[in-house]
Amino acid sequence: MSSVVHVDANEEMHSPRFPLRWRWTMLVGFAVTAAVLVLALVILDMERDAWLESQESQAEFLVDRLGDELKIPMLSGSAAEVDVIARSFLQTAPAVLAAHVQYVDGKSQQFGDETLDAAMLKQVVQARHITRLAGDKLWFAKRIIYGGTTIGSVAVRYSEEAWESLAERLVTRMLLAASLVIVLASMMVYWVAGQMSRPMELLAAAAAQVAGGDYSVRLAVEGNDEVSDATSQFNSMVEELAHKEEIRDVFGKYLNPKLVSEVFDGGTAHVEDSSQEVTVLFADMVGFTSFSESAEPAEIVEVLNKHFEVFHRIIDYFDGHVDKYIGDAVMAVFNHPNEDPEHERHASMAGLAMTVACRKLGILRKNGEAISFRVGLNRGNVIVGSIGAAERLEYTVIGDTVNVASRMGGLGEGGEVILSQSTYKHLGEGFAFDSLGKKNIKGVRDEVECGRVTAMDETTKRKVSHAVALAFDLTLPSDVRLIIGDINA
């Protein structure tokens, strides 16, 4: 039963990332800011329209009053009197910056620092009623009519300072309110986004653990939404992966690991028949027939399994592969499927380590004799392929090299490693060859020079002893394999 594993979501990720909560916070922050800006513009526009309406109402009264005061002076053509009245008007109306008096004959008088351009002058002449002149400046104009006759026009320039002051106060208050809204909204969104992204962060961290080969991780399923559905599916996926890995391990004990990996990783096996140079190792029990006749079946299986467990670890240590178990014998191949440029040397050290392991196990028969194994080696080319019927195939190696290796073990006594002289020549330094003379090998036309191989130098002996020690350390994984660089150290 798998327990819920709490994954640290703050664990450092392999690459820089932009957290989801910050994305949401920035997105909502931008949205709120844009909304506030639009709202501020709308409010300012509405306030300006209201202010202009207010100014227009005031202008209607003041321009009418100025026009009435200018009627008599304009009829009499008294420019001096018009000047006095206009300047007095500017002094009594602080919101007015300038005034322009236009006579019907085209003459005009300008009061203040601002003047009208030709387009605006045309509008002044046409302004029968109070009219705001088109332009950037705030001018109001009206005809001066006396007795039904137009005697001129007057235009008044109003200051926008009041609006600028009002707009400044409005902008300041809206900015303060907007800042408060943005801060509060961002804090709320950050918290909400954090609650939403937390399960996703846990999911990502758990997925990283699964990618690293840890199939024990499980996530707690909370809520009833899309995130909880994803979490539940993730747990189901991990359970399936764990189950698949268990099946892979089980099949790997019975089948070639290369085939198992290809089937589980790709769904099918794509193995081509080929020729490969390998070193084949055979080890079989001495006197197995008599032992099987005098022992119980359970005892026979237990004894064989004890030896094969240690042998498997030693073979795997030296980068070999257990091809099959044949009754009381084990067949191992070096340089396939794991490539090894020094497969002959490693196969010899594995054989020597297996003989030492037998003595270390020290299992005795009922007659007091120690159980021992004969080990035979041979190097050469083999055929690698799937052998058998369509319903039952075995991926293995076959050929004369395999047959000779199986015969080599029978040439010696228990606790010896026998090989041909041609194989010995490829071992390199650190070994000795004790010739047994030329032997007739079944299936081989010419006699073969055979002999015992032993470890001579301290480096080779140390590696053999190290392999045996690790093979008996059951706290290590079953596939203990020494990297070739370490073997050659």
Buried (B, 14 or more C-beta within 10 A) or exposed (E): EEEEBEBEBEEEEEEEEEBBBBEBBBEBBEEBBEBBEEEBEEEBEEBBEEBBEEBBEBBBEBBBEBBEBBBBBBBEEEBEBBBEBBEEBBEEBEBBBBBBBBBBEEEBBBBBEEEBEEEBBEBBBEBEEBBBBEEEBBBBBBBBBBEEEEBBBBBBBBBBEBBEEBBEEBBEEBEEEBEEBBEEBBEEBBEBBBEBBBBBBBBBBBBBBBEEEEBEBBBEBEEEEEBBEBBEEBBEEBEEEBEEEEEBEEBBEEBBBBBBBBBBEEEEBEBEEEEBEBBBBBBBBBBBEEBBEEBEEEBBEEBBEBBBBBBBBBBBBBBBBBBBBEEBBBBBBBBBBBEBEBBBBBBBBBBBBBBBBBEEBEEEBEEEEBBBBBBBBBBBEBBBBBBEEEEEBBBBBEBBBBBBBBBBBBBBEBBBBBBBBEBBEBBEEBBEBEEBEEBEBEEBEEEBBBBBBBBEEEEBBEBBBBBBEBBBEEEEEEEBBBEBEEBEE
